[in-house]
Amino acid sequence: MNHLVISIIALLSITMLVAVPAVSTAATPTLSPPPATLPAVVYYTNPVTGVHYTVTTPEWSSFLSKIIDNSTYVSYNWTLNVTQPLVLFDLSYTGLNPYGMVFIQALAKVGGFPSIHNMSIAFNMTKNLPSQISGYTNIQALDAGAYPGFTWSVPIVHSMVTEYEEIGAIAAIVVVMFVLYFAFNRKK
C-alpha cells in the first residue's frame, strides 16, 4: 500500500511538471488586430517652454517597419506578426504599455521630431533596460518574439540555456524515478 501511494504521488508530480508550461501559456489574453490608425502620443522635449512633438500613425508605422522589423536591431522576425504594435501599445491600442512609456520618455530625452534617427537613438537607450518579462531585457524579449511591455508575454524563441534547463529537468525526473524504483523494490 505504501509503495502505491508513493507511486501515485510521483506520477502526479510528473504530470504537474509536464502541465505547468501549458497552463502558463493559457494565461495569454486574446490579441486583437490593431486599428487602422494608432493613437497619437504627445511628448515634451522641454516642459518649461512647452516644446512638444506628436507621434502619429505614420511615425509609429515607420518605427515598427524600420526598427522592429530590421534585423540589425531585432533578430526575431516581427514582419508577419499582425499584433506587432503591441510592442508599444496596450491591449486596447488606446495607450502605451510600460515599454512604450519608457520608449517615449527616452524619445523626449533625445529631443526633436520623432524621426527614424531619433527613434533609433531612443530604442538603443531602452533596449538594455529590464522588460516586464522576468529575466529579460527589452531587446532580449524582442529578440525572443515576446512583447517587452507585458508580464504575460511568453518568448517564442528560447535560448540554448532554456533548452538545456528543460533537458536537465527531464533527466532529473528520470534519475529520480530510477532511484525510487530501486529504493522501494529492494529485497528485504
Secondary structure as GFF3:
##gff-version 3
##sequence-region A 1 188
A	DSSP	alpha_helix	2	26	.	.	.	ID=ss1
A	DSSP	beta_strand	41	46	.	.	.	ID=ss2
A	DSSP	beta_strand	51	55	.	.	.	ID=ss3
A	DSSP	alpha_helix	57	63	.	.	.	ID=ss4
A	DSSP	pi_helix	64	68	.	.	.	ID=ss5
A	DSSP	three_ten_helix	84	87	.	.	.	ID=ss6
A	DSSP	alpha_helix	98	110	.	.	.	ID=ss7
A	DSSP	alpha_helix	116	126	.	.	.	ID=ss8
A	DSSP	alpha_helix	138	143	.	.	.	ID=ss9
A	DSSP	alpha_helix	160	184	.	.	.	ID=ss10
###
